[in-house]
Each structure stands twice: as structure tokens, then as C-alpha cells.
Amino acid sequence: MRAVKRLWVLIWKPYNQWYSVIMKKCLSTQLTFFFKFVYSTMWFPICGFMVVSIATDMAAKPESGLQQLAVFLVIVPFYAFWRYSKIKVVQVDEQYLYISNYLTKDRIPIQNVARVRRSLGLQDRLTVIELQRTSRFGSRIVFMPPPMFLFWRRHPIEEELKGLVNSAKSSGS
């Protein structure tokens, strides 16, 4: 019995791990961690330092007109945090989406996807997956696909995901 278990571990387990790794395709950019945790929070100290230096200049010269710049610099870090802290890592196979926020993971059937669209913004082009039923991460999953330099065209990953959703819904119905 022990030999059979050892044989199973040697043959089946590596094959099963290899098969699951090969079949999943990562749709998110490799920079997801950077944008989610570093880029979204680095603006707080940068803009905070700039606001403090503007405040000291305004104390010396109250008529300098730097109030608008200070308000802008207060808004920038909150916008960056709001925009990028919600992005997830998204992987896909023929049946499921695998979503992760680096702390928890969820597996969502592709039939649960209602719509795939891109969000507004030219420089980052986030992709939004809207779900029919709410998942652990809500009814909207936001991820950043790998960068594409032809920003006026549709991203191929967005088209591929739409194709997977359409084929899963047509075969499931």
C-alpha cells in the first residue's frame, strides 16, 4: 500500500500540477503587484512633501496663488489609491476565472461573466469584468492587462476573454 502511495506521488501529482499550470493563462500584467501596492501608495508621501513645502511658501507669501496647486496635490494620491488599489490578478482556463488580490483567491465560472469592458483612461487601460452573481471580490473585477502600445485598438486579451465567455455561454446553454 505504501509503495502504491509513493508511486502515485511520484507520477500523478507532478503531472497534475504540470497540467493545471499549463492550462491556466494569466491575463494580468506582471506589474500588478507594483501598481496595487507601490504605485497606489507612493503618491501620499510625495504629494504630502510637496503640500508641506507649498504651505511654507504660502505662509511667507499669502498672495502667491498656490492654493489650487495644493488642492490638486491633495487629490492626486487619493485618486491613485482609488484607481489602482482595486486591481486583481486574473487567470483563466476554459471553465473558470481565477481571481486573486494576493491575500485571498476565488474561482468563478466563466458562465457567471455578464460583460467584459475596458475602463476609461488612455495610459493604463484597466479591464473590467462584470459578473452576474456577486463573488468574494464583488460584482466587478478590475485588472490591468499587459501593456499594449497601440492604445486606440482593443486589447487582444479583452477580445480573447469575450470569446471565452461567448463560447462558454453557447456550450452551456
trRosetta pair geometry for C-beta under 8 A, 3 or more apart (Angstrom, degrees):
i j d omega theta_ij theta_ji phi_ij phi_ji
1 4 5.7 -52 -153 31 33 111
1 5 6.6 31 151 -16 65 105
2 5 5.7 -53 -150 37 35 111
2 6 6.3 34 152 -18 66 107
3 6 5.6 -54 -145 39 32 112
3 7 6.2 36 153 -21 65 106
4 7 5.6 -53 -147 36 31 113
4 8 6.4 35 152 -22 64 103
5 8 5.6 -50 -149 33 32 113
5 9 6.5 33 152 -18 64 104
6 9 5.7 -52 -149 35 32 112
6 10 6.3 28 153 -16 65 108
7 10 5.8 -58 -145 40 30 109
7 11 6.0 1 166 3 68 114
8 11 6.5 -70 -134 50 23 90
8 12 5.0 -23 -166 24 67 122
8 13 7.0 78 141 -25 69 93
9 12 7.5 -32 -75 50 12 84
9 13 5.2 -4 -149 5 47 134
10 13 7.6 60 1 36 9 99
10 14 7.4 -18 178 2 34 114
11 14 7.3 -93 -174 39 14 95
11 15 6.6 -1 158 -8 58 121
12 15 5.7 -69 -150 44 31 110
12 16 5.8 30 159 -22 72 110
13 16 5.7 -53 -141 36 29 111
13 17 6.4 27 160 -15 64 105
14 17 5.7 -56 -145 40 33 109
14 18 6.0 34 155 -20 67 108
15 18 5.6 -55 -144 39 30 112
15 19 6.1 32 156 -22 65 108
16 19 5.7 -52 -144 35 29 113
16 20 6.5 22 159 -14 63 106
17 20 6.1 -58 -146 39 29 105
17 21 6.2 27 157 -18 65 109
18 21 5.9 -59 -147 38 28 109
18 22 6.2 26 158 -19 65 110
19 22 6.0 -57 -144 36 27 109
19 23 6.2 18 162 -16 63 114
20 23 6.0 -59 -140 38 29 108
20 24 6.6 23 164 -16 64 108
21 24 6.5 -62 -149 34 27 103
23 93 4.7 33 143 -125 99 123
23 94 7.6 -63 -176 -2 109 89
24 91 4.6 18 -180 167 111 125
24 92 7.0 139 -154 66 65 26
24 93 5.3 -61 -92 -59 56 98
24 98 6.4 -17 -138 18 127 141
25 91 6.5 160 77 -159 35 74
25 92 5.5 -29 60 62 88 80
25 93 7.2 136 9 -85 78 51
26 89 7.3 -39 -147 -175 102 93
26 90 7.5 121 -161 87 56 51
26 91 5.0 -38 -97 -100 56 87
27 90 4.5 -37 59 96 112 103
27 91 6.6 176 6 -102 81 28
27 92 5.8 47 -33 -4 118 111
27 127 7.8 -81 148 65 120 148
27 143 6.4 78 103 110 103 149
27 145 6.1 -55 165 -107 78 87
27 157 5.1 133 -152 -172 91 128
27 161 6.6 48 -123 -68 149 121
28 32 4.8 13 160 -57 127 138
28 87 7.6 129 -137 164 122 106
28 88 7.2 -123 -82 107 143 53
28 89 4.8 -118 31 -137 158 54
28 90 5.0 125 -41 33 100 73
28 91 7.7 -62 10 -56 97 60
28 143 4.7 -96 -94 -175 98 121
28 144 6.2 61 -151 63 81 61
28 145 6.8 -107 -121 -100 31 38
28 146 8.0 105 146 -46 27 66
29 32 5.7 149 71 -45 73 78
29 35 7.9 60 74 1 123 132
29 144 5.1 -46 16 110 114 96
29 145 6.2 89 -44 148 87 21
29 146 4.6 135 -100 -92 83 50
29 147 6.7 55 -109 -25 138 68
30 146 7.5 30 1 -100 76 95
31 34 4.7 -50 -167 42 77 119
31 35 5.7 70 135 -19 92 101
31 144 7.2 -62 79 100 92 135
32 35 6.1 -62 -145 43 29 103
32 36 5.8 23 161 -17 67 116
32 87 5.9 -143 -148 124 90 119
32 88 7.6 -12 -165 130 136 17
32 89 5.3 141 105 -82 165 80
32 143 7.2 -27 -111 -154 126 85
32 144 6.0 171 -97 49 79 105
33 36 5.9 -61 -139 41 24 108
33 37 6.0 -21 178 21 64 114
33 38 7.6 50 132 -3 69 102
33 102 6.9 97 -107 -79 91 141
34 37 7.2 -81 -135 53 14 79
34 38 4.9 -41 -158 39 58 123
34 39 5.9 59 144 -19 76 103
35 38 7.4 -29 -61 54 13 81
35 39 4.7 -26 -127 39 47 133
35 40 6.6 69 163 -33 54 93
35 84 4.7 -124 162 -159 89 124
35 87 6.2 10 103 44 118 149
35 124 7.9 124 -138 -142 147 130
35 144 6.2 31 56 8 161 160
36 39 7.8 61 14 44 20 91
36 40 6.3 -23 -173 1 22 131
36 84 6.0 -152 -98 154 36 88
36 85 6.1 91 -159 -129 66 39
36 87 5.4 -125 -82 63 97 97
36 101 7.9 178 -160 -159 151 74
36 102 7.4 161 103 -6 153 132
37 40 6.8 -28 -93 40 6 104
37 41 6.6 -23 176 9 44 120
38 41 6.7 -88 -154 46 17 91
38 42 5.8 20 165 -36 65 115
39 42 6.0 -47 -129 21 25 113
39 43 7.8 32 170 -26 53 96
39 80 6.8 -123 143 180 79 118
39 84 5.8 -64 92 140 106 171
40 43 7.5 -62 179 14 26 106
40 80 5.4 178 -136 140 52 86
40 81 4.8 99 174 -111 96 50
40 83 7.3 -163 -113 68 99 73
40 84 3.9 -152 -76 81 108 112
40 85 4.7 150 169 -59 162 79
41 44 5.9 -31 -173 8 61 115
41 77 8.0 43 -146 -163 32 104
41 81 6.6 65 -81 -98 56 99
41 85 8.0 78 -50 -82 84 109
42 45 6.9 -58 -167 40 48 95
42 46 6.3 39 146 -14 75 117
43 46 5.5 -64 -141 47 38 111
43 47 5.4 24 168 -9 78 114
43 76 5.7 -130 -180 126 134 96
43 77 3.7 -178 112 -104 104 80
43 80 4.6 105 7 42 151 152
43 81 7.4 -131 53 -38 117 84
44 47 6.6 -60 -134 45 17 97
44 48 5.8 22 162 -23 58 117
44 77 4.5 114 -76 -163 55 151
44 81 7.6 43 -52 -53 104 125
45 48 5.4 -57 -136 40 29 117
45 49 6.2 34 163 -23 65 103
46 49 6.1 -57 -157 31 25 108
46 50 6.7 18 150 -12 61 109
46 77 7.7 159 56 -78 86 112
47 50 5.4 -55 -146 40 38 112
47 51 6.1 41 154 -22 70 103
47 73 4.4 175 -160 -179 99 87
47 74 7.0 164 150 -83 126 27
47 76 5.3 175 -89 68 149 116
47 77 4.9 -142 34 -33 139 110
48 51 5.8 -52 -145 35 30 110
48 52 6.5 30 156 -18 63 105
48 77 7.6 4 -36 -23 83 156
49 52 5.9 -56 -151 36 30 110
49 53 6.5 25 154 -15 65 106
50 53 5.8 -55 -146 39 32 108
50 54 6.3 32 154 -18 66 106
50 73 5.2 -126 95 -151 119 151
51 54 5.7 -54 -145 39 32 110
51 55 6.2 36 153 -24 65 105
51 70 5.4 94 -133 -146 83 84
51 73 5.0 -174 -66 105 91 127
51 74 6.2 75 -95 -66 144 80
52 55 5.6 -51 -146 34 31 114
52 56 6.7 30 154 -17 63 102
53 56 5.8 -51 -150 35 34 109
53 57 6.6 34 150 -16 64 105
54 57 5.5 -56 -150 39 35 112
54 58 6.1 35 151 -21 69 106
54 66 4.8 -159 -165 151 108 135
54 69 6.2 -157 -126 98 152 111
54 70 4.8 -165 106 -81 144 99
54 73 7.2 147 5 30 147 151
55 58 5.6 -52 -143 37 32 111
55 59 6.5 39 153 -25 63 101
55 70 6.8 95 -63 -120 76 139
56 59 5.6 -46 -149 28 34 115
56 60 6.9 30 152 -14 62 102
57 60 5.8 -58 -154 37 35 108
57 61 6.4 -27 165 38 71 95
57 64 6.2 -56 139 46 101 173
57 66 6.3 53 92 10 118 164
58 61 6.8 -78 -131 72 29 60
58 62 6.1 57 177 -113 72 46
58 64 5.9 -126 -104 42 63 120
58 66 5.4 -128 -71 59 103 116
58 67 7.1 93 -116 -67 144 71
58 70 7.4 -31 -32 -42 145 145
59 62 7.5 18 -129 -71 18 76
61 64 4.3 85 105 -50 109 107
65 68 7.2 -11 168 14 74 102
66 69 5.0 -53 -164 43 69 116
66 70 5.9 74 137 -27 83 100
67 70 5.6 -56 -150 35 32 113
67 71 6.4 32 153 -19 66 103
68 71 5.8 -52 -149 35 33 110
68 72 6.4 35 151 -20 65 106
69 72 5.5 -53 -148 37 33 114
69 73 6.2 30 154 -16 66 108
70 73 5.7 -57 -146 40 30 109
70 74 6.6 33 152 -22 63 103
71 74 5.7 -53 -152 31 33 112
71 75 6.6 30 152 -18 65 106
72 75 5.8 -59 -151 36 32 110
72 76 6.5 43 154 -35 66 101
73 76 5.8 -33 -139 15 36 119
74 77 7.7 -64 -172 30 30 96
74 78 7.5 14 147 -3 61 115
75 78 6.0 -74 -160 45 40 108
75 79 5.9 38 153 -23 78 111
76 79 5.8 -60 -147 36 28 110
76 80 6.3 24 160 -17 66 107
77 80 5.6 -53 -144 38 35 111
77 81 6.2 34 157 -18 67 106
78 81 5.7 -53 -145 39 31 111
78 82 6.2 32 155 -19 65 108
79 82 5.7 -56 -144 39 29 110
79 83 6.0 26 158 -20 65 112
80 83 5.8 -57 -141 38 27 110
80 84 6.0 -14 175 14 65 115
81 84 7.0 -76 -132 51 19 84
81 85 5.2 13 -177 -22 64 125
82 85 7.0 -36 -103 28 12 104
82 86 7.6 2 177 -12 44 113
83 86 7.8 -112 158 27 17 99
83 121 7.9 109 -153 -83 129 157
83 124 7.8 104 158 57 124 159
83 126 7.8 -162 -179 -31 85 146
84 87 5.9 -33 -161 -2 54 115
86 142 5.2 49 117 51 102 132
87 126 6.6 -121 -97 -130 108 118
87 142 5.3 -85 -102 111 57 93
87 143 5.6 101 -164 -121 86 39
87 144 5.3 -2 -149 -15 145 97
88 99 5.2 6 155 -164 145 92
88 100 6.3 148 -174 69 92 39
88 101 5.3 -60 -116 -80 88 73
88 137 6.4 17 -77 -155 150 163
88 141 5.7 -61 37 -165 141 91
88 142 6.6 117 9 69 88 54
88 143 5.2 -67 65 -80 71 92
89 99 7.2 141 77 -159 59 43
89 100 4.4 -19 60 64 109 96
89 101 7.4 -178 16 -81 83 25
89 102 7.1 97 -4 -54 122 72
89 143 7.0 101 -116 -125 13 120
90 97 6.2 -28 -159 -169 95 104
90 98 7.2 138 -161 75 44 57
90 99 5.9 -8 -104 -103 71 70
90 129 7.4 132 -120 -8 150 141
90 141 6.7 109 -88 148 122 128
90 143 4.3 -88 -4 -50 121 166
91 97 7.3 142 77 -165 47 53
91 98 4.1 -17 64 60 99 109
91 100 7.9 25 3 2 102 106
92 96 7.3 -169 -144 96 53 48
92 97 5.5 -22 -100 -108 82 64
92 98 7.1 -159 -71 17 32 79
92 110 7.5 71 -150 -87 105 113
92 161 6.8 -163 -62 -109 167 88
92 164 6.5 69 167 131 140 174
93 96 5.9 21 47 49 93 77
93 98 7.8 48 -4 -17 90 109
94 110 7.7 -89 153 -6 36 147
94 164 7.2 -147 -134 -147 45 106
94 168 7.5 157 170 -84 65 103
95 109 6.6 -47 165 -135 77 73
95 110 6.2 -146 -177 3 26 108
95 168 7.2 137 -120 -122 43 124
96 107 4.9 -8 -174 -173 140 94
96 108 6.4 136 -161 68 79 40
96 109 5.9 -54 -103 -100 71 39
96 110 6.4 -129 -91 -32 18 81
97 107 7.4 157 78 -158 49 46
97 108 4.5 -18 59 63 100 98
97 109 7.9 2 16 83 80 6
97 110 6.3 119 -29 -85 87 68
97 113 7.1 98 -24 -60 137 117
97 129 7.1 152 -134 161 168 168
97 141 7.5 154 142 63 147 170
98 105 6.7 -8 -175 -171 87 107
98 106 7.6 166 -154 83 46 45
98 107 5.7 -15 -103 -104 70 73
98 108 7.9 -174 -76 22 25 73
99 105 6.9 153 84 -158 51 56
99 106 4.8 -13 61 60 101 93
99 107 7.8 -176 21 -80 75 25
99 108 6.3 29 -6 -3 116 115
99 135 7.0 85 42 128 149 152
99 136 7.8 177 84 59 122 102
99 137 5.8 -104 134 4 143 146
99 141 5.7 -99 -116 -133 139 138
100 104 7.2 -169 -141 95 63 39
100 105 4.6 -18 -96 -103 90 80
100 106 7.7 176 -75 20 48 64
101 104 6.1 13 43 49 97 74
101 137 6.7 151 -38 -106 121 122
104 136 6.4 -115 128 143 133 143
106 135 5.4 117 149 170 154 119
106 136 4.4 -168 -79 30 140 123
106 137 6.2 -145 20 -12 146 101
108 112 5.3 -104 175 63 96 138
108 113 7.6 99 130 -56 120 82
108 131 6.7 -81 -167 -113 144 132
108 135 5.3 -48 -90 -96 122 143
108 141 7.9 -146 15 -39 160 149
109 112 4.9 105 71 -11 81 103
109 168 7.9 174 165 169 83 141
110 113 5.7 -32 -169 5 54 115
110 164 5.9 -98 -150 139 147 100
110 165 5.7 -148 174 -104 100 59
110 168 4.1 109 100 19 123 176
110 169 8.0 -115 123 -42 92 72
111 168 5.5 -131 -66 138 70 113
111 169 6.0 131 -124 -89 75 67
111 172 5.1 -27 -95 38 131 176
112 131 5.2 4 145 -154 97 97
112 132 5.3 -132 -163 37 58 97
112 133 5.6 -73 -146 37 110 93
112 135 7.5 98 139 -61 148 107
113 116 6.6 10 173 -51 127 92
113 129 5.8 -61 -131 -170 107 104
113 130 7.4 97 -164 74 65 50
113 131 6.2 -59 -106 -106 43 61
113 132 7.4 24 73 -12 4 89
113 161 7.9 -133 -172 165 166 99
113 165 4.7 -90 83 -118 131 124
114 130 4.8 -60 65 107 104 93
114 131 6.1 106 0 -177 96 11
114 132 4.6 132 -60 -64 103 72
115 129 7.7 167 88 -157 50 42
115 130 4.4 8 55 49 93 116
116 127 6.8 0 -172 -180 90 106
116 128 7.4 163 -154 85 45 53
116 129 5.6 -12 -106 -107 77 70
116 130 7.6 -153 -72 21 32 75
116 158 6.0 169 143 -159 117 77
116 161 5.1 161 -127 108 164 116
116 162 5.1 -136 55 -74 131 81
116 165 6.4 -180 -17 -7 120 150
117 127 7.4 170 93 -156 32 64
117 128 5.4 -15 68 61 80 99
117 130 7.3 17 15 -9 101 109
117 158 7.9 43 -142 -155 15 124
118 125 5.6 -23 -166 -166 128 82
118 126 6.9 142 -162 83 70 44
118 127 5.3 -46 -104 -103 69 63
118 128 7.0 139 -128 13 16 82
118 154 7.7 -169 -16 -136 134 71
118 155 6.8 121 -81 8 133 114
118 158 6.0 -43 -55 -100 101 153
119 125 7.5 155 57 -159 72 34
119 126 4.4 -1 33 71 122 98
119 127 7.3 -147 -2 -86 82 13
119 128 5.4 93 -53 -30 93 113
119 142 7.1 13 -30 -133 138 111
121 124 5.3 -16 131 48 131 88
121 125 6.3 -153 90 -65 89 37
121 126 6.6 42 50 9 133 88
122 125 7.3 2 -161 -55 21 86
122 151 5.5 65 -168 160 82 146
123 151 7.9 -27 -91 -119 26 150
124 144 6.3 -57 175 -126 97 117
125 144 7.6 106 85 -143 64 75
125 145 7.1 -49 110 45 105 97
125 148 7.5 -49 61 41 157 98
125 151 6.7 -159 -49 -142 133 90
125 155 6.5 140 148 -48 137 129
126 142 5.4 8 170 -172 126 102
126 143 7.0 157 -161 81 80 24
126 144 5.5 -54 -109 -88 71 72
127 142 7.3 155 80 -154 45 53
127 143 5.6 -23 62 68 94 76
127 144 7.3 151 15 -105 82 22
127 145 5.5 54 -12 -24 129 104
127 155 6.9 -97 -72 54 122 144
127 157 7.1 -104 -45 100 163 109
127 158 5.5 -158 -120 -90 128 99
127 161 7.7 110 167 31 145 155
128 140 5.8 -20 -165 -166 103 104
128 141 7.2 144 -160 75 51 48
128 142 5.4 -19 -102 -100 72 75
129 140 7.1 148 76 -159 51 50
129 141 4.3 -12 58 60 105 102
129 142 7.8 -161 22 -71 71 30
129 143 7.5 17 -5 10 107 102
129 161 7.4 -96 -94 164 111 144
130 139 6.6 20 -159 148 68 85
130 140 5.6 -18 -103 -104 66 77
131 134 6.7 130 91 -97 125 26
131 135 5.9 94 9 -16 178 102
131 139 5.0 -134 57 -155 93 60
131 140 7.3 -147 10 -71 85 30
131 141 7.0 68 -33 -10 109 100
133 139 7.7 -135 131 -112 17 91
134 138 6.2 -53 -149 -161 93 30
134 139 4.8 -59 -99 -66 74 85
135 138 6.8 -13 58 51 74 25
135 139 7.4 139 14 -89 73 37
135 141 7.4 7 46 -59 137 112
137 141 5.9 67 98 -98 132 86
138 141 7.5 163 71 -66 85 58
145 148 7.4 3 107 -17 113 108
145 155 5.2 121 72 167 155 152
145 157 4.3 177 -133 53 138 145
145 158 6.9 -100 -31 -41 155 81
146 157 7.2 123 27 -29 84 141
148 151 6.9 145 94 -83 84 51
148 153 7.4 -96 137 71 133 100
148 155 5.5 175 6 -117 149 86
148 156 7.5 149 -95 9 146 87
150 153 4.6 17 124 17 112 117
154 158 5.7 -115 177 74 94 125
154 159 5.7 92 127 -50 125 106
155 158 4.4 91 67 1 92 106
155 159 7.2 -167 92 -4 50 84
156 159 5.5 -55 -149 40 39 111
156 160 6.1 41 153 -22 70 105
157 160 5.5 -50 -143 37 33 114
157 161 6.3 35 156 -19 65 105
158 161 5.9 -54 -148 36 28 110
158 162 6.5 29 152 -18 62 106
159 162 5.7 -53 -148 36 32 112
159 163 6.4 35 152 -20 64 105
160 163 5.6 -54 -151 35 31 113
160 164 6.5 33 151 -19 64 104
161 164 5.6 -50 -147 35 34 113
161 165 6.4 35 153 -19 65 105
162 165 5.7 -54 -148 36 32 112
162 166 6.3 30 155 -17 66 107
163 166 5.8 -55 -144 38 30 109
163 167 6.2 23 160 -13 66 108
164 167 6.0 -58 -143 41 28 105
164 168 6.1 26 158 -18 64 110
165 168 5.9 -57 -145 38 27 109
165 169 6.3 22 158 -16 64 109
166 169 5.9 -58 -145 39 28 107
166 170 6.2 22 159 -15 65 110
167 170 5.9 -55 -140 40 31 107
167 171 6.1 22 162 -11 66 110
168 171 6.2 -59 -140 43 27 102
168 172 5.8 22 160 -17 64 118
169 172 5.8 -59 -135 43 26 109
169 173 6.2 28 163 -26 63 108
170 173 6.2 -50 -141 28 27 109
